[in-house]
Amino acid sequence: MAPRAMMRAVLITISTSKAAGEGHDESGDELAALAVRLGLDIAGRELIADDRALIEQRLRHWSEGERCALVLTSGGTGVAPSDVTPEATRAVIEREVPGIAEALRESSRAHTPHWMLSRAVAGIAGTTLIVNLPGSPAAVAEAGEAIAAALPHALALIASLPSDHRGTQYLRR
């Protein structure tokens, strides 16, 4: 099958401390690795604070304004008062894709007893799939591995493109 036209992804790390300059954005590096593995063009990479209005604004910018196929976020999905990424995502999406969020949580189960504290959300805003991943770089890598095979099929369906329903036709190996 011939490769499809390049779809674009944006990567948003949500961390007040990292946005303030405290350390390198390793989670963003893992998001980038996932996007590259999926064969997506990286349209942008942002590092922003845990601020619900700002998160919503950036999600809308990349989904409505830039019409990216995929927005991957990292961070802000736990139970701390500052963890507002799921609320911001729900304010932007039109339809949830609960199986993705369930797979993200399940992928963490073998690695941490805190897996069940994740409130990550995945959903569709227009023709954009938005997926909240955990904040730690290792968890982003594990979660990305868990959902990578399904994402090409999801993106093709959302974009009304043909898909072979196996979900692996666009993965880079």
C-alpha positions in Angstrom: 0.0 0.0 0.0 1.4 3.4 -0.9 2.1 5.7 2.0 -0.7 8.2 2.7 -0.2 12.0 2.7 1.8 13.1 5.7 -0.4 13.7 8.7 0.7 16.2 11.3 1.0 15.8 15.0 1.7 18.2 17.8 3.3 17.4 21.1 2.4 19.3 24.3 4.1 18.7 27.6 2.1 20.1 30.5 4.4 20.8 33.5 4.5 24.0 35.5 8.0 23.2 36.7 9.4 22.3 33.3 7.7 25.3 31.7 9.6 27.4 34.4 12.9 26.1 33.1 13.5 23.3 35.7 15.1 20.6 33.6 14.9 19.1 30.1 11.5 18.0 28.7 12.2 14.3 28.5 8.5 13.5 28.2 8.3 15.6 25.1 11.2 13.7 23.7 9.3 10.5 24.2 6.2 12.0 22.6 8.3 13.0 19.6 9.7 9.4 19.3 6.1 8.1 19.2 5.1 10.6 16.5 8.1 9.7 14.4 7.4 6.0 14.8 3.9 6.6 13.6 5.3 8.3 10.5 3.7 11.7 11.4 5.1 15.1 10.6 5.7 17.0 13.8 3.9 20.4 13.4 4.9 21.7 16.7 6.2 21.0 20.2 5.1 23.0 23.2 5.9 23.1 26.9 3.2 24.8 29.0 2.2 25.2 32.6 -0.6 23.3 34.3 -3.3 26.0 33.6 -6.7 24.7 32.4 -7.5 27.8 30.2 -4.1 27.7 28.6 -4.3 24.0 27.9 -7.8 24.4 26.4 -6.5 27.3 24.2 -3.6 25.3 22.9 -5.7 22.2 22.2 -8.2 24.3 20.3 -5.4 26.1 18.4 -3.9 22.8 17.2 -7.2 21.0 16.5 -9.4 23.8 15.1 -6.8 26.3 13.9 -4.0 24.1 12.6 -6.1 21.0 12.0 -3.5 18.5 13.1 -4.4 14.9 12.9 -3.0 14.1 16.4 -2.4 16.0 19.6 -0.3 14.1 22.1 -0.1 15.6 25.6 2.1 14.5 28.5 1.4 15.4 32.1 -1.3 16.8 34.3 -3.4 13.6 34.4 -3.1 12.6 38.0 -5.1 13.5 41.1 -3.1 16.6 42.4 -5.1 19.8 42.4 -3.0 21.2 39.6 -3.7 18.2 37.3 -6.3 19.7 35.0 -5.3 18.2 31.6 -8.3 15.8 31.5 -10.8 18.6 32.3 -9.2 20.8 29.6 -9.3 18.0 27.1 -13.0 17.2 27.8 -13.9 20.8 27.3 -12.4 20.6 23.8 -13.4 17.2 22.5 -16.7 16.2 21.0 -16.4 12.4 21.5 -14.4 10.4 23.9 -12.4 7.3 22.8 -12.4 5.5 26.2 -10.5 2.4 24.9 -7.4 4.5 24.4 -7.5 5.8 27.9 -8.1 2.3 29.3 -5.1 1.0 27.3 -2.9 3.7 28.7 -3.9 2.8 32.3 -3.5 -0.9 31.7 0.0 -0.4 30.2 1.1 1.2 33.5 -0.3 -1.5 35.7 2.8 -3.7 35.5 5.1 -0.8 36.3 3.5 1.1 39.1 1.0 0.5 41.9 -0.4 4.0 41.1 -1.6 3.1 37.7 -5.2 3.5 38.7 -4.7 7.2 39.7 -4.4 8.2 36.1 -7.3 10.3 34.8 -6.0 10.4 31.2 -8.6 11.1 28.5 -8.6 10.5 24.7 -11.1 11.9 22.3 -11.9 13.6 19.0 -12.2 17.3 18.3 -13.3 17.8 14.7 -10.8 15.7 12.7 -8.2 15.7 15.5 -7.5 12.9 17.9 -6.3 14.2 21.3 -4.5 11.7 23.7 -3.4 12.5 27.2 -0.4 10.5 28.2 1.3 10.3 31.7 3.9 12.8 32.7 7.0 10.6 33.3 9.2 9.8 30.4 9.2 6.1 31.1 5.4 6.1 31.4 5.1 8.0 28.1 7.2 5.3 26.4 5.3 2.4 27.9 1.9 4.0 27.2 2.9 4.9 23.6 3.9 1.4 23.0 0.5 0.2 24.2 -1.5 2.4 21.8 0.8 2.7 18.8 -0.7 -0.1 16.8 -4.2 1.3 17.0 -3.4 5.0 16.3 -2.9 4.8 12.5 -6.2 3.1 12.0 -7.9 5.6 14.3 -6.3 8.6 12.4 -7.3 7.1 9.1 -10.9 6.6 10.2 -11.2 10.1 11.7 -9.8 11.6 8.4 -12.1 9.5 6.3 -9.2 7.7 4.7 -9.1 4.1 3.6 -7.7 1.7 6.2 -7.2 -2.0 6.1 -8.6 -2.4 9.7 -5.4 -4.1 10.9 -4.0 -0.8 12.2 -0.4 -1.5 11.3 -0.2 -0.4 7.7 1.5 3.0 8.5 3.8 2.1 11.4 7.4 2.4 10.7 9.4 -0.6 11.6 
